[in-house]
Amino acid sequence: MDEKYALIASIAQDPHLSLEEKNARIIEITTGASKKDKSNDAAKANGSTEMSAIERLSIVTNNLQEILNPEIMEDVINKGERPLTIYWGTLEAI
């Protein structure tokens, strides 16, 4: 598990990757499937190429220790009026 976290941290800090590339690689590491694979599976299942609100929220909240006000995130995703902006805080051991 620590190896996964180290790999994710190195991907997140790589200045040569775009945000989309970082997200795709992190999704692949955490779920074991590439974003392309997941979107293809979802598209086959429901005839659509878009992810559902539940799938999007699941990706955002996957493996988080704490989630504050998830109903706000759900509301933003369901309305689809603007992109979901999140704050990701971490604690550093002193």
C-alpha positions as CSV (number, residue, x, y, z in Angstrom):
1,M,0.0,0.0,0.0
2,D,2.8,2.4,0.8
3,E,4.3,1.8,-2.7
4,K,1.0,2.9,-4.2
5,Y,1.0,6.1,-2.2
6,A,4.6,6.8,-3.2
7,L,3.8,6.2,-6.8
8,I,0.7,8.5,-6.6
9,A,2.7,11.2,-4.9
10,S,5.4,11.0,-7.6
11,I,2.8,11.3,-10.4
12,A,1.1,14.2,-8.7
13,Q,4.4,16.1,-8.4
14,D,5.6,15.4,-12.0
15,P,5.8,18.7,-13.8
16,H,5.9,17.1,-17.2
17,L,2.4,15.6,-17.0
18,S,-0.8,17.5,-17.6
19,L,-3.6,17.4,-15.0
20,E,-5.6,15.0,-17.2
21,E,-2.6,12.6,-17.5
22,K,-2.0,12.7,-13.8
23,N,-5.7,12.0,-13.1
24,A,-5.8,9.1,-15.6
25,R,-2.6,7.5,-14.1
26,I,-3.8,7.9,-10.6
27,I,-7.2,6.4,-11.5
28,E,-5.5,3.5,-13.1
29,I,-3.3,2.8,-10.0
30,T,-6.2,3.1,-7.5
31,T,-8.8,1.1,-9.5
32,G,-6.6,-1.2,-11.5
33,A,-8.3,-0.1,-14.7
34,S,-7.5,2.8,-17.0
35,K,-10.0,5.7,-17.4
36,K,-10.5,4.7,-21.0
37,D,-11.4,1.1,-19.9
38,K,-13.9,2.5,-17.3
39,S,-15.5,4.9,-19.7
40,N,-15.9,2.1,-22.3
41,D,-17.4,-0.2,-19.8
42,A,-19.9,2.4,-18.6
43,A,-20.7,3.4,-22.2
44,K,-21.4,-0.3,-23.1
45,A,-23.6,-0.7,-20.0
46,N,-25.9,2.3,-20.5
47,G,-25.3,3.3,-24.2
48,S,-23.6,6.6,-23.1
49,T,-20.1,7.9,-23.2
50,E,-20.5,10.1,-20.1
51,M,-20.0,8.9,-16.5
52,S,-22.9,9.1,-14.2
53,A,-22.9,11.5,-11.2
54,I,-22.4,8.5,-8.9
55,E,-19.3,7.4,-10.8
56,R,-17.8,10.9,-10.8
57,L,-18.4,11.3,-7.1
58,S,-17.0,7.8,-6.5
59,I,-13.8,8.8,-8.2
60,V,-13.4,12.0,-6.2
61,T,-14.1,10.3,-2.8
62,N,-12.3,7.0,-3.4
63,N,-10.0,6.0,-0.5
64,L,-10.5,9.3,1.4
65,Q,-10.4,9.1,5.1
66,E,-12.8,12.0,5.7
67,I,-15.3,13.8,3.5
68,L,-16.9,17.0,4.6
69,N,-20.4,17.9,3.3
70,P,-20.7,15.3,0.5
71,E,-24.2,16.5,-0.3
72,I,-22.6,19.8,-1.6
73,M,-20.5,17.8,-4.0
74,E,-23.4,15.7,-5.1
75,D,-25.5,18.8,-5.7
76,V,-22.8,20.4,-7.9
77,I,-22.3,17.3,-9.9
78,N,-26.0,16.7,-10.4
79,K,-26.7,20.2,-11.5
80,G,-23.8,20.2,-13.9
81,E,-23.7,24.0,-14.0
82,R,-20.1,24.3,-13.1
83,P,-17.1,22.0,-12.5
84,L,-16.6,20.5,-9.1
85,T,-13.8,22.3,-7.2
86,I,-12.4,20.5,-4.2
87,Y,-9.9,21.2,-1.5
88,W,-7.5,18.4,-0.7
89,G,-5.7,18.9,2.6
90,T,-3.0,16.8,4.0
91,L,-1.3,16.7,7.4
92,E,2.4,16.4,7.7
93,A,4.0,14.6,10.7
94,I,6.0,16.9,12.8
